Amino acid sequence: MAIPPSPYDPRRIFVISFPALPFAKHKRALGVYVAGALFALAHWIFWDAAVLSAHAQPPRSAPHETIPVHVTFLDWIPGICSTLGLLIVNMINKENLKGAGSAASFGEDGGVIWRARLFLFMGFALMAGGLAGSVSVLVLKYIVQLYEERFVYYGYANVAQNVGLMLSGIVLWIAQNTTGEYEYNLTL
């Protein structure tokens, strides 16, 4: 007489198990595609605001008025910083970050580990600085000046670009750290 299988598994965290998804075996490729889509969407949102700013016209009721604000190079700087940070973070070899011991160990591979962690910090600092810069530009250039909503959109687009770039970097980092369908980790 066989014992019926128990639904309880001591390795599970939750009572209700997560259903198996049909695309779970392609999670690495899916993560890379989602990160690329977020990257493209982030830049598209900001470019839309830049094009709207370049082609802004005064209202027909007052054709002699000037447009109060445009997207300038100041608006581009946070996106450039976030993009550079994203590139730095995702160009680092993840194997160089895994090191035994503390940061004070400068043995054979200690310098490589330390430099990889330093560049990782610099990349995340660039992304965080880009986000903080875009929020600063939004507040100081668009909200404090009390412009119309159609002009404040330029600042919102800048913040949305930087949030999208940070999310893209996070998704790509997670996707690169997962094992692929045909990848095996054999350790002796």
Backbone as JSON, one array per atom type, in Angstrom:
{
  "sequence": "MAIPPSPYDPRRIFVISFPALPFAKHKRALGVYVAGALFALAHWIFWDAAVLSAHAQPPRSAPHETIPVHVTFLDWIPGICSTLGLLIVNMINKENLKGAGSAASFGEDGGVIWRARLFLFMGFALMAGGLAGSVSVLVLKYIVQLYEERFVYYGYANVAQNVGLMLSGIVLWIAQNTTGEYEYNLTL",
  "N": [[0.84, -1.16, 0.0], [0.67, 2.13, -0.99], [1.73, 5.33, 0.15], [-0.15, 8.27, -0.06], [0.87, 11.11, -2.0], [2.05, 14.0, -0.33], [0.86, 17.33, -0.19], [2.47, 19.11, 1.04], [5.6, 20.65, 1.14], [8.67, 21.0, 2.58], [10.48, 22.89, 1.66], [9.1, 24.91, 0.49], [7.88, 28.27, 0.59], [5.44, 29.62, 0.62], [1.97, 28.86, 1.23], [0.21, 28.35, -0.86], [1.08, 27.17, -3.96], [2.97, 28.56, -6.68], [1.74, 28.65, -9.96], [2.97, 26.67, -12.7], [4.43, 28.29, -15.37], [4.03, 28.54, -18.92], [6.1, 29.75, -20.36], [8.31, 29.68, -18.77], [10.69, 28.31, -19.15], [12.06, 29.84, -20.9], [12.93, 32.1, -19.6], [15.24, 33.7, -19.36], [15.78, 34.74, -21.95], [13.36, 36.06, -22.31], [13.5, 37.96, -20.28], [15.63, 39.54, -21.22], [14.5, 40.57, -23.56], [12.34, 42.02, -22.49], [13.76, 43.91, -20.99], [15.05, 45.27, -23.08], [12.81, 46.31, -24.39], [11.84, 48.05, -22.4], [14.0, 49.83, -22.31], [13.91, 50.94, -24.91], [11.32, 52.07, -24.87], [11.61, 53.94, -22.81], [13.47, 55.79, -23.9], [12.0, 56.56, -26.13], [9.81, 57.91, -25.03], [11.03, 60.2, -23.98], [12.18, 61.31, -26.31], [9.87, 61.88, -27.68], [8.87, 64.0, -26.17], [10.92, 65.83, -26.66], [10.68, 66.27, -29.41], [8.08, 67.31, -29.49], [8.58, 69.65, -28.09], [10.34, 70.96, -29.82], [8.69, 71.53, -31.96], [6.71, 73.12, -30.95], [4.03, 75.39, -30.94], [2.68, 78.69, -30.6], [-0.53, 79.46, -29.08], [-3.47, 79.68, -31.18], [-5.11, 81.8, -30.64], [-3.44, 83.74, -29.66], [-1.14, 84.52, -31.53], [1.3, 85.87, -31.48], [2.67, 85.45, -29.18], [5.4, 84.05, -27.32], [6.92, 80.81, -26.99], [7.18, 79.54, -23.77], [9.08, 77.71, -22.68], [11.53, 75.26, -23.58], [12.82, 72.0, -24.47], [16.05, 71.59, -23.54], [19.68, 71.17, -23.62], [20.19, 70.73, -20.96], [18.05, 69.17, -20.13], [18.67, 66.78, -21.32], [20.9, 65.74, -20.03], [20.41, 64.14, -17.57], [19.31, 61.76, -18.69], [21.43, 60.91, -20.3], [23.35, 60.38, -18.34], [22.06, 58.28, -16.94], [21.89, 56.35, -18.98], [24.62, 55.86, -19.51], [25.31, 54.82, -16.98], [23.73, 52.51, -16.99], [24.93, 51.08, -19.08], [27.52, 50.7, -18.01], [26.99, 49.15, -15.71], [25.89, 46.82, -16.83], [27.93, 45.88, -18.42], [29.79, 44.75, -16.83], [31.51, 41.87, -15.86], [29.83, 39.38, -14.3], [30.91, 37.31, -12.85], [33.22, 38.3, -11.79], [32.4, 39.73, -9.62], [31.84, 37.99, -7.61], [33.47, 37.08, -4.94], [35.65, 35.5, -2.64], [36.09, 36.3, 0.7], [36.98, 39.49, 2.19], [36.82, 42.98, 1.16], [39.27, 43.9, 1.7], [41.13, 42.04, 1.02], [43.68, 41.76, -1.05], [44.74, 39.8, -2.79], [45.62, 37.46, -5.24], [43.36, 37.67, -7.0], [42.06, 39.73, -5.8], [42.28, 42.45, -6.49], [40.92, 42.58, -8.93], [38.33, 41.91, -8.2], [37.77, 44.02, -6.45], [37.94, 46.24, -8.23], [35.87, 45.6, -10.01], [33.66, 45.79, -8.32], [33.86, 48.48, -7.66], [33.39, 49.73, -10.17], [30.8, 48.8, -10.54], [29.49, 50.15, -8.47], [29.92, 52.77, -9.37], [28.43, 52.74, -11.74], [25.78, 52.3, -10.77], [25.61, 54.61, -9.25], [25.68, 56.57, -11.23], [23.23, 56.0, -12.52], [21.42, 56.49, -10.41], [22.03, 59.18, -9.94], [21.23, 60.25, -12.37], [18.46, 59.84, -12.22], [17.84, 61.39, -9.96], [18.68, 63.86, -10.94], [16.85, 64.23, -13.04], [14.44, 64.48, -11.66], [15.03, 66.78, -10.25], [15.28, 68.63, -12.37], [12.67, 68.53, -13.33], [11.23, 69.61, -11.14], [12.52, 72.14, -10.61], [12.68, 73.43, -13.11], [10.22, 73.16, -14.42], [7.91, 72.77, -12.7], [8.09, 74.64, -10.53], [8.12, 77.02, -11.93], [5.55, 77.26, -12.79], [4.37, 76.5, -15.32], [2.2, 75.74, -18.14], [0.31, 72.66, -18.39], [0.98, 71.23, -20.7], [3.59, 71.93, -21.12], [4.84, 71.1, -18.82], [4.81, 68.45, -19.21], [7.18, 67.85, -20.54], [9.08, 67.68, -18.51], [7.98, 65.57, -17.0], [8.27, 63.52, -18.85], [11.03, 63.31, -18.91], [11.6, 62.34, -16.33], [10.19, 59.92, -16.5], [11.68, 58.66, -18.48], [14.13, 58.19, -17.14], [13.31, 56.56, -15.01], [12.39, 54.37, -16.48], [14.81, 53.56, -17.67], [16.24, 52.78, -15.38], [14.63, 50.65, -14.48], [14.92, 48.99, -16.7], [17.63, 48.36, -16.5], [17.62, 46.92, -14.08], [15.96, 44.72, -14.71], [17.47, 43.58, -16.78], [19.81, 42.94, -15.39], [18.86, 40.98, -13.59], [17.96, 39.1, -15.45], [20.34, 38.35, -16.69], [21.6, 37.04, -14.65], [20.26, 34.69, -14.32], [20.01, 31.2, -15.04], [20.28, 29.77, -18.26], [18.32, 27.84, -20.65], [19.89, 25.86, -21.81], [22.15, 25.83, -20.27], [24.46, 24.69, -17.97], [25.58, 24.3, -14.64], [28.36, 23.02, -13.65], [30.19, 21.96, -11.06], [33.15, 20.93, -9.55]],
  "CA": [[0.0, 0.0, 0.0], [1.48, 3.33, -1.13], [1.28, 6.51, 0.87], [-0.47, 9.33, -1.03], [1.81, 12.23, -1.91], [1.62, 15.13, 0.49], [1.04, 18.61, -0.87], [3.41, 19.92, 1.81], [7.02, 20.53, 0.84], [9.31, 21.88, 3.57], [11.27, 23.92, 0.99], [8.21, 25.97, 0.02], [7.7, 29.4, 1.48], [4.03, 29.96, 0.68], [1.04, 27.74, 1.33], [-0.29, 28.11, -2.21], [2.23, 27.16, -4.86], [2.85, 29.36, -7.9], [1.55, 27.72, -11.07], [4.04, 26.6, -13.69], [4.11, 29.09, -16.54], [4.55, 27.86, -20.12], [7.29, 30.39, -20.88], [9.31, 29.72, -17.7], [11.98, 27.79, -19.59], [12.69, 30.89, -21.71], [12.89, 33.3, -18.78], [16.4, 34.54, -19.61], [15.54, 35.46, -23.2], [12.22, 36.94, -22.08], [14.0, 39.09, -19.49], [16.44, 40.41, -22.08], [13.57, 41.28, -24.45], [11.6, 43.0, -21.68], [14.7, 45.0, -20.7], [15.22, 46.04, -24.31], [11.58, 47.06, -24.63], [11.82, 49.16, -21.45], [15.02, 50.77, -22.75], [13.39, 51.65, -26.08], [10.17, 52.87, -24.45], [12.11, 55.08, -22.03], [14.02, 56.8, -24.8], [10.94, 57.04, -27.01], [9.01, 58.89, -24.28], [11.76, 61.48, -23.91], [12.3, 61.86, -27.66], [8.56, 62.44, -28.0], [8.82, 65.32, -25.54], [11.87, 66.71, -27.34], [10.09, 66.63, -30.71], [6.97, 68.22, -29.19], [9.15, 70.94, -27.71], [10.93, 71.61, -31.0], [7.62, 71.94, -32.87], [5.65, 73.8, -30.19], [3.52, 76.62, -31.56], [1.82, 79.46, -29.69], [-1.95, 79.22, -29.36], [-4.0, 80.46, -32.32], [-5.74, 83.03, -30.14], [-2.37, 84.73, -29.43], [-0.04, 84.01, -32.36], [2.54, 86.61, -31.3], [3.32, 85.06, -27.92], [6.52, 83.12, -27.46], [6.83, 79.57, -26.2], [7.95, 79.87, -22.56], [10.15, 76.78, -22.31], [11.85, 74.21, -24.54], [13.76, 70.99, -24.01], [17.42, 72.0, -23.85], [20.69, 70.17, -23.28], [20.03, 70.44, -19.53], [17.09, 68.07, -20.0], [19.26, 65.55, -21.85], [21.98, 65.27, -19.17], [20.05, 63.0, -16.72], [19.16, 60.56, -19.51], [22.77, 60.48, -20.7], [23.97, 59.76, -17.15], [21.42, 56.98, -16.68], [22.27, 55.42, -20.03], [26.0, 55.46, -19.24], [25.28, 53.94, -15.82], [23.18, 51.22, -17.41], [25.96, 50.4, -19.85], [28.6, 50.29, -17.12], [26.52, 48.07, -14.84], [25.65, 45.58, -17.56], [29.14, 45.4, -19.08], [30.65, 44.12, -15.83], [31.43, 40.42, -15.79], [29.23, 39.06, -13.0], [31.78, 36.38, -12.13], [34.24, 39.08, -11.08], [31.83, 40.27, -8.4], [31.78, 36.94, -6.6], [34.8, 36.86, -4.41], [35.72, 35.02, -1.27], [36.84, 37.2, 1.57], [36.52, 40.87, 2.26], [37.39, 43.89, 0.17], [40.65, 44.19, 2.08], [42.03, 41.0, 0.52], [44.22, 42.09, -2.36], [45.6, 38.71, -3.2], [45.76, 37.26, -6.67], [42.19, 38.2, -7.69], [41.42, 40.75, -4.98], [42.21, 43.71, -7.23], [39.88, 42.48, -9.96], [37.05, 41.95, -7.48], [37.6, 45.37, -5.95], [37.66, 47.12, -9.36], [34.53, 45.29, -10.52], [32.68, 46.37, -7.39], [33.95, 49.93, -7.79], [32.68, 50.12, -11.38], [29.38, 48.55, -10.3], [29.02, 51.28, -7.67], [29.89, 53.96, -10.22], [27.29, 52.62, -12.65], [24.54, 52.56, -10.05], [25.6, 56.02, -8.86], [25.28, 57.34, -12.42], [21.79, 55.83, -12.73], [20.71, 57.21, -9.34], [22.22, 60.6, -10.2], [20.37, 60.61, -13.49], [17.08, 59.92, -11.74], [17.74, 62.56, -9.09], [18.78, 65.03, -11.8], [15.6, 64.43, -13.8], [13.44, 65.0, -10.72], [15.41, 68.18, -9.99], [14.92, 69.42, -13.55], [11.21, 68.61, -13.34], [10.75, 70.53, -10.11], [13.06, 73.5, -10.71], [12.48, 74.06, -14.41], [8.86, 73.09, -14.94], [6.82, 72.9, -11.71], [8.22, 75.89, -9.78], [7.84, 78.14, -12.84], [4.09, 77.27, -13.02], [4.03, 76.44, -16.74], [1.02, 74.96, -18.48], [0.51, 71.2, -18.3], [1.63, 70.71, -21.9], [5.03, 72.16, -20.99], [5.3, 70.29, -17.69], [4.99, 67.1, -19.77], [8.6, 67.65, -20.87], [9.74, 67.22, -17.28], [7.47, 64.22, -16.68], [8.89, 62.59, -19.8], [12.41, 63.14, -18.48], [11.58, 61.43, -15.17], [9.76, 58.61, -16.99], [12.83, 58.07, -19.18], [15.12, 57.7, -16.18], [12.72, 55.42, -14.31], [12.41, 53.26, -17.43], [16.18, 53.09, -17.8], [16.6, 52.03, -14.17], [13.91, 49.36, -14.52], [15.56, 48.18, -17.73], [18.87, 47.85, -15.93], [17.3, 45.91, -13.07], [15.46, 43.52, -15.4], [18.59, 42.97, -17.5], [20.71, 42.35, -14.38], [18.23, 39.74, -13.12], [17.93, 38.15, -16.57], [21.69, 37.85, -16.94], [22.02, 36.19, -13.53], [19.53, 33.43, -14.33], [20.61, 30.2, -15.93], [19.51, 29.56, -19.48], [17.76, 26.51, -20.86], [20.95, 24.92, -22.16], [23.33, 26.17, -19.49], [24.58, 23.85, -16.79], [26.63, 24.69, -13.73], [29.03, 21.83, -13.15], [31.31, 22.29, -10.19], [33.8, 19.74, -9.02]],
  "C": [[0.89, 1.23, 0.0], [0.87, 4.49, -0.35], [0.99, 7.6, -0.16], [0.51, 10.49, -0.87], [1.23, 13.4, -1.13], [1.81, 16.44, -0.28], [2.05, 19.51, -0.14], [4.84, 19.61, 1.41], [7.75, 21.48, 1.78], [10.16, 22.98, 2.93], [10.42, 25.08, 0.51], [8.07, 27.06, 1.06], [6.22, 29.68, 1.69], [3.17, 28.7, 0.73], [0.53, 27.35, -0.06], [0.89, 28.19, -3.16], [1.92, 27.99, -6.11], [2.7, 28.41, -9.08], [2.73, 27.77, -12.05], [3.61, 27.36, -14.94], [4.72, 28.45, -17.78], [5.83, 28.47, -20.66], [8.42, 30.43, -19.85], [10.67, 29.21, -18.17], [12.73, 28.81, -20.44], [12.82, 32.19, -20.91], [14.08, 34.23, -19.03], [16.19, 35.38, -20.88], [14.39, 36.45, -23.03], [12.66, 38.17, -21.28], [14.82, 40.06, -20.31], [15.53, 41.2, -23.02], [12.77, 42.34, -23.7], [12.5, 44.19, -21.34], [14.93, 45.88, -21.92], [13.99, 46.87, -24.63], [11.46, 48.24, -23.67], [12.82, 50.24, -21.85], [14.49, 51.6, -23.92], [12.22, 52.56, -25.71], [10.61, 54.1, -23.67], [12.65, 56.17, -22.94], [12.95, 57.36, -25.73], [10.1, 58.11, -26.3], [9.73, 60.23, -24.25], [11.9, 62.11, -25.3], [10.98, 62.47, -28.12], [8.44, 63.84, -27.41], [9.76, 66.3, -26.24], [11.32, 67.16, -28.69], [8.9, 67.58, -30.5], [7.49, 69.61, -28.84], [9.71, 71.68, -28.92], [9.86, 72.15, -31.94], [6.47, 72.63, -32.15], [5.3, 75.13, -30.86], [2.7, 77.38, -30.52], [0.35, 79.21, -30.01], [-2.46, 80.14, -30.48], [-4.64, 81.76, -31.87], [-4.71, 84.13, -29.89], [-1.14, 84.3, -30.22], [1.29, 84.73, -32.16], [3.24, 86.3, -29.98], [4.47, 84.1, -28.22], [6.28, 81.89, -26.6], [7.71, 79.76, -24.96], [9.13, 78.95, -22.26], [10.3, 75.72, -23.4], [12.73, 73.18, -23.86], [15.14, 71.41, -24.48], [18.38, 70.88, -23.47], [20.63, 69.79, -21.79], [19.07, 69.28, -19.3], [17.67, 66.74, -20.46], [20.28, 64.95, -20.89], [21.56, 64.11, -18.26], [19.89, 61.7, -17.5], [20.5, 60.01, -19.98], [23.47, 59.8, -19.54], [23.37, 58.39, -16.86], [21.79, 55.95, -17.72], [23.71, 54.95, -19.85], [26.08, 54.52, -18.03], [24.76, 52.56, -16.16], [24.21, 50.42, -18.2], [27.09, 49.89, -18.96], [28.18, 49.09, -16.28], [26.4, 46.76, -15.61], [26.84, 45.1, -18.37], [30.09, 44.7, -18.11], [30.42, 42.61, -15.87], [30.96, 40.04, -14.38], [30.09, 38.1, -12.18], [32.86, 37.11, -11.35], [33.72, 39.67, -9.78], [31.8, 39.26, -7.26], [33.19, 36.65, -6.11], [34.73, 36.37, -2.98], [36.54, 36.01, -0.46], [36.29, 38.61, 1.5], [37.18, 41.71, 1.18], [38.85, 44.21, 0.49], [41.64, 43.15, 1.54], [42.46, 41.34, -0.9], [45.2, 41.03, -2.79], [45.69, 38.66, -4.71], [44.6, 37.89, -7.45], [41.5, 39.31, -6.9], [41.28, 42.08, -5.69], [41.12, 43.71, -8.28], [38.5, 42.58, -9.31], [36.76, 43.38, -7.02], [37.26, 46.34, -7.07], [36.27, 46.86, -9.94], [33.46, 45.88, -9.62], [32.69, 47.89, -7.45], [33.19, 50.4, -9.03], [31.18, 49.85, -11.25], [28.77, 49.7, -9.5], [28.92, 52.53, -8.53], [28.72, 53.92, -11.21], [25.97, 52.89, -11.97], [24.47, 54.01, -9.58], [25.22, 56.9, -10.04], [23.78, 57.21, -12.67], [20.99, 56.57, -11.67], [20.85, 58.72, -9.52], [21.38, 61.09, -11.36], [18.92, 60.76, -13.06], [16.9, 61.15, -10.86], [17.83, 63.85, -9.92], [17.5, 65.29, -12.58], [14.49, 64.95, -12.9], [13.75, 66.46, -10.4], [15.03, 69.08, -11.15], [13.4, 69.59, -13.61], [10.73, 69.67, -12.36], [11.22, 71.95, -10.38], [12.74, 74.18, -12.04], [11.01, 74.14, -14.82], [7.78, 73.35, -13.89], [6.89, 74.23, -10.97], [7.85, 77.1, -10.65], [6.36, 78.25, -13.21], [3.73, 77.35, -14.51], [2.75, 75.64, -16.94], [1.35, 73.47, -18.45], [1.2, 70.64, -19.54], [3.14, 70.95, -21.87], [5.61, 71.35, -19.84], [5.49, 68.84, -18.14], [6.44, 66.83, -20.12], [9.37, 67.14, -19.66], [9.28, 65.84, -16.86], [8.1, 63.18, -17.59], [10.33, 62.31, -19.42], [12.49, 62.17, -17.3], [11.17, 60.02, -15.61], [10.89, 57.91, -17.74], [13.8, 57.47, -18.18], [14.59, 56.54, -15.35], [12.73, 54.19, -15.21], [13.81, 52.69, -17.62], [16.63, 52.31, -16.57], [15.89, 50.68, -14.13], [14.51, 48.43, -15.57], [16.86, 47.57, -17.21], [18.64, 46.76, -14.91], [16.84, 44.61, -13.73], [16.6, 42.81, -16.14], [19.57, 42.32, -16.54], [20.15, 41.02, -13.89], [18.24, 38.69, -14.22], [19.31, 37.56, -16.84], [22.17, 36.93, -15.83], [21.23, 34.9, -13.44], [20.22, 32.46, -15.28], [19.69, 29.99, -17.12], [19.04, 28.12, -19.59], [18.87, 25.48, -21.09], [22.24, 25.2, -21.41], [23.34, 25.32, -18.22], [25.74, 24.37, -15.94], [27.23, 23.43, -13.14], [30.23, 22.27, -12.32], [31.86, 20.98, -9.62], [34.18, 19.94, -7.57]]
}
